Amino acid sequence: MIVTWPRLLTPTHLSQIMRNQKNPLTALQIFKEAKYKFPNYGHNGPVYATIIGILGNAGRICEMKEVIDWMKEDSCECKDSVFVNAIKTYARAGLLDEAVSLFKSIPQFNCVNRTESFNTLLQILVNESKLIATHRLFLESSYGWEVKSRICSLNLLMDALCQRGCSVLALQVFLEMNYQGCYPNKESYRILMKGLCEDRRLNEATHLLYSMFWRISQKGSGEDVVVYRTLLYTLCDNRQVEKAVEILGKILRKGLKAPKRCFHHLDLGQCSTGEDIEGTKRLINEALIRGGIPSLVSYSAMAIDLYNEGKISEANKVLIQMQETGFRPTNLIYESKLAALCRGGNVDAAVKVIEEEMEGNCVPNVRAYNIVLKGLCNERKSVLAVEYLKKMAKKLGCNADKETYSILIDGLCCESRYLEASEVLQEMLIKSYWPCVDTYNILIRGLCSVGRQYEAILWLEEMISQGMKPELSVWNLLVASECSNLTDIEVCSQTFN
């Protein structure tokens, strides 16, 4: 290991040196040596955050845990984001008990705010369906001054309950917010409205909407149309069209604060027949968009929500109305549209969107390209996806990131195109993006399966140089591919075991 040390070391310089190392163990060694080479130097929070992030991303759990202990001993001021990264690392490794233990030990560190790590851990426990542990953690940790706001955590609890058909309990949580010193936000109403409507609790959902008028819709925000639409659609699905029309009128007057002149452009009489439910829904959409004061926020909220629900044709109409009114669709809208098309297996249409439709409205970013690349690879069109890597390089401000390369390598390997995957991986390393251990394992196994042992060994060496340990099956496969008969294979396999 050759490191060019400066005459005067600063934490920022040390962080940069460590990030430039492809082997996380080398970065750790540099971290250790810094104090010995520069007696007056001391690690600070950002330096600890850098090395903890490097070790966590590489899956070096033991080394990461050791550095966290050093940070506690140093008592240097650190940000909550350090613990967020460590908690996510433990979760990826299936070590939830370690994640909980680390969070509970944060008071022993010089960290004055743990709101983000608290919400992160709650989200992980909810995703793992550990509701009892989630409830216990909330009761134990949500009342300290270190957790600045509880609204996000309460929203997480409501969402978890609604997903399990317990919207009545979620409603109780919502009603308790005032006693918790919290104020419901738009996300609170969106989560609860969706849960109540899915459970067909329309009376409670209607009362919730009316409370929304005087609590968060007093200025007529265009974002609220998503919450309103949820209830109106559910009423239509339950053949309560007249009630939906009645509530729609109140929404336009009290929720969206629509000027009286806007009502003259709306024909709600067609809705009251109730014969064509889908037609009624389209009229409701038009009323919500045109009934209020047209804005980029209202169009965006409606279009994104419809795309997320897979209602592509309805969302496209909102997009057309948006452009006719003089608003340009944003990248967020197009990303939702691309994701909806790819989920529906219409990747060719997604390609057309990014090549033609987005031109003149906004410049496709790396997130949009990654969505399309993922869709192409899922359709076993990874060779075409690789062509887009070259197109991205020609786009200003649209450089491929680690996710881009990972998507392409996984897609090529799924189609047994291991040599092409090797080329993409080579470019990935040139750009200083380090793949995970699973990427190496899959590629090496694939190269062995097509008789490319030489390339497999080269990647094995590269893998080891980055401080990664191949799976035992990879070693066995490499040995087996070099042996000439079954007897040799068995002997070699036993030796490595």
FENUR-V743788 format. One record per residue. N is the residue number from 1. RES is the residue in one small letter. PHI is phi in whole degrees, -180 to 180 (999 if undefined). Layout:
# FENUR-V743788
n: {N	N}
res: {RES	RES}
phi: {PHI	PHI}
This chain:
# FENUR-V743788
n: {1	2	3	4	5	6	7	8	9	10	11	12	13	14	15	16	17	18	19	20	21	22	23	24	25	26	27	28	29	30	31	32	33	34	35	36	37	38	39	40	41	42	43	44	45	46	47	48	49	50	51	52	53	54	55	56	57	58	59	60	61	62	63	64	65	66	67	68	69	70	71	72	73	74	75	76	77	78	79	80	81	82	83	84	85	86	87	88	89	90	91	92	93	94	95	96	97	98	99	100	101	102	103	104	105	106	107	108	109	110	111	112	113	114	115	116	117	118	119	120	121	122	123	124	125	126	127	128	129	130	131	132	133	134	135	136	137	138	139	140	141	142	143	144	145	146	147	148	149	150	151	152	153	154	155	156	157	158	159	160	161	162	163	164	165	166	167	168	169	170	171	172	173	174	175	176	177	178	179	180	181	182	183	184	185	186	187	188	189	190	191	192	193	194	195	196	197	198	199	200	201	202	203	204	205	206	207	208	209	210	211	212	213	214	215	216	217	218	219	220	221	222	223	224	225	226	227	228	229	230	231	232	233	234	235	236	237	238	239	240	241	242	243	244	245	246	247	248	249	250	251	252	253	254	255	256	257	258	259	260	261	262	263	264	265	266	267	268	269	270	271	272	273	274	275	276	277	278	279	280	281	282	283	284	285	286	287	288	289	290	291	292	293	294	295	296	297	298	299	300	301	302	303	304	305	306	307	308	309	310	311	312	313	314	315	316	317	318	319	320	321	322	323	324	325	326	327	328	329	330	331	332	333	334	335	336	337	338	339	340	341	342	343	344	345	346	347	348	349	350	351	352	353	354	355	356	357	358	359	360	361	362	363	364	365	366	367	368	369	370	371	372	373	374	375	376	377	378	379	380	381	382	383	384	385	386	387	388	389	390	391	392	393	394	395	396	397	398	399	400	401	402	403	404	405	406	407	408	409	410	411	412	413	414	415	416	417	418	419	420	421	422	423	424	425	426	427	428	429	430	431	432	433	434	435	436	437	438	439	440	441	442	443	444	445	446	447	448	449	450	451	452	453	454	455	456	457	458	459	460	461	462	463	464	465	466	467	468	469	470	471	472	473	474	475	476	477	478	479	480	481	482	483	484	485	486	487	488	489	490	491	492	493	494	495	496	497}
res: {m	i	v	t	w	p	r	l	l	t	p	t	h	l	s	q	i	m	r	n	q	k	n	p	l	t	a	l	q	i	f	k	e	a	k	y	k	f	p	n	y	g	h	n	g	p	v	y	a	t	i	i	g	i	l	g	n	a	g	r	i	c	e	m	k	e	v	i	d	w	m	k	e	d	s	c	e	c	k	d	s	v	f	v	n	a	i	k	t	y	a	r	a	g	l	l	d	e	a	v	s	l	f	k	s	i	p	q	f	n	c	v	n	r	t	e	s	f	n	t	l	l	q	i	l	v	n	e	s	k	l	i	a	t	h	r	l	f	l	e	s	s	y	g	w	e	v	k	s	r	i	c	s	l	n	l	l	m	d	a	l	c	q	r	g	c	s	v	l	a	l	q	v	f	l	e	m	n	y	q	g	c	y	p	n	k	e	s	y	r	i	l	m	k	g	l	c	e	d	r	r	l	n	e	a	t	h	l	l	y	s	m	f	w	r	i	s	q	k	g	s	g	e	d	v	v	v	y	r	t	l	l	y	t	l	c	d	n	r	q	v	e	k	a	v	e	i	l	g	k	i	l	r	k	g	l	k	a	p	k	r	c	f	h	h	l	d	l	g	q	c	s	t	g	e	d	i	e	g	t	k	r	l	i	n	e	a	l	i	r	g	g	i	p	s	l	v	s	y	s	a	m	a	i	d	l	y	n	e	g	k	i	s	e	a	n	k	v	l	i	q	m	q	e	t	g	f	r	p	t	n	l	i	y	e	s	k	l	a	a	l	c	r	g	g	n	v	d	a	a	v	k	v	i	e	e	e	m	e	g	n	c	v	p	n	v	r	a	y	n	i	v	l	k	g	l	c	n	e	r	k	s	v	l	a	v	e	y	l	k	k	m	a	k	k	l	g	c	n	a	d	k	e	t	y	s	i	l	i	d	g	l	c	c	e	s	r	y	l	e	a	s	e	v	l	q	e	m	l	i	k	s	y	w	p	c	v	d	t	y	n	i	l	i	r	g	l	c	s	v	g	r	q	y	e	a	i	l	w	l	e	e	m	i	s	q	g	m	k	p	e	l	s	v	w	n	l	l	v	a	s	e	c	s	n	l	t	d	i	e	v	c	s	q	t	f	n}
phi: {999	-114	-123	-90	-84	-78	-69	-126	-93	-116	-56	-64	-66	-63	-60	-65	-61	-67	-66	-78	-88	-81	-99	-62	-70	-66	-61	-66	-64	-63	-59	-71	-72	-56	-68	-76	-78	-130	-58	-87	-88	-137	-67	-116	-58	-60	-68	-62	-62	-65	-71	-66	-65	-64	-67	-66	-65	-88	76	-87	-66	-62	-65	-62	-64	-64	-66	-61	-65	-63	-62	-67	-67	-68	56	-82	-68	-134	-91	-62	-61	-60	-74	-59	-63	-67	-62	-64	-64	-61	-64	-63	-86	77	-104	-66	-63	-66	-63	-65	-62	-63	-61	-67	-90	-56	-58	-80	-103	-87	-132	-94	-141	-126	-63	-66	-67	-63	-67	-63	-66	-60	-61	-64	-65	-64	-62	-89	61	-101	-69	-65	-65	-63	-63	-64	-63	-62	-64	-78	-122	-87	-101	-75	-71	-69	-94	-72	-142	-105	-63	-66	-68	-67	-63	-62	-64	-63	-63	-63	-67	-64	-65	-104	72	-113	-66	-64	-66	-62	-64	-64	-61	-59	-68	-81	-58	-59	-76	-91	74	-116	-127	-57	-108	-61	-65	-60	-68	-63	-63	-70	-62	-63	-65	-64	-68	-65	-89	59	-96	-75	-65	-64	-65	-65	-63	-63	-64	-64	-67	-67	-56	-98	-100	-129	-107	-65	-104	72	-72	-68	-66	-69	-59	-65	-68	-60	-62	-57	-70	-63	-63	-66	-62	-64	-63	-99	59	-110	-66	-61	-67	-61	-65	-61	-68	-60	-61	-68	-62	-64	-81	-100	-86	-92	54	-68	-64	-59	-63	-70	-69	-70	-92	-111	-117	-87	-64	-68	-74	-73	-68	74	-78	-113	-64	-66	-65	-63	-63	-65	-66	-64	-57	-63	-65	-66	-78	-88	-69	-94	-80	-56	-150	-61	-63	-68	-63	-63	-60	-67	-63	-62	-63	-67	-63	-63	-87	81	-91	-69	-64	-66	-65	-62	-65	-63	-63	-66	-59	-61	-71	-65	-78	109	-100	-95	-61	-93	-61	-62	-65	-67	-63	-65	-66	-61	-64	-65	-64	-68	-63	-84	77	-104	-69	-62	-67	-64	-62	-65	-63	-74	-90	-119	-66	-74	-61	93	-105	-160	-87	-58	-99	-66	-64	-64	-64	-62	-63	-68	-61	-63	-64	-64	-66	-65	-91	60	-123	-68	-64	-66	-63	-63	-62	-71	-61	-70	-67	-62	-64	-88	-86	-69	71	-128	-84	-61	-112	-60	-63	-58	-64	-63	-60	-66	-64	-62	-63	-65	-66	-64	-99	61	-99	-74	-69	-65	-64	-63	-66	-66	-64	-61	-65	-60	-69	-61	-82	66	-104	-99	-71	-83	-65	-64	-61	-64	-59	-65	-67	-64	-61	-65	-63	-64	-69	-107	77	-106	-67	-63	-64	-62	-68	-61	-72	-64	-64	-64	-61	-68	-66	-93	78	-98	-109	-66	-66	-60	-63	-69	-60	-60	-67	-63	-66	-62	-70	-92	-87	-96	-147	-63	-63	-63	-61	-66	-64	-64	-62	-65	-63	-71	-63}
